[in-house]
Amino acid sequence: MTKPVTETDEATRVEDTGEARTFDEDLVDQGERFFRELADNAPVMIWRSRPNNLCDWFNKPWLDFVGRTMEQELGNGWAEGVHPDDFDDA
């Protein structure tokens, strides 16, 4: 598990890539990693969509259930698994 970023850490640090990262960026990245780990271990299917209604993320239980990859499900790909009789309600 990654070390939590604290306020006592430097305000800016240099990553291996050489780009400067701020304390806030590290917190966002840490929060994203925490959410994905939590969601991938939840006993439910979780997805995320953007304001354009296209899905951009699915948790591991979802992918395991449908037997497809993340790339296959992205955008409107998830709709391929919906039965035609159910599509209008999905």
WOGIHU-V186542 format. One record per pair of residues at least 24 apart in sequence whose ideal C-beta (glycine too) atoms are under 6 Angstrom apart, sorted by the first residue. I is the first residue (numbers start at 1). J is the second residue. Records with the same first field share a line. If there is no record, write none. Layout:
I=J ; J
This chain:
5=30
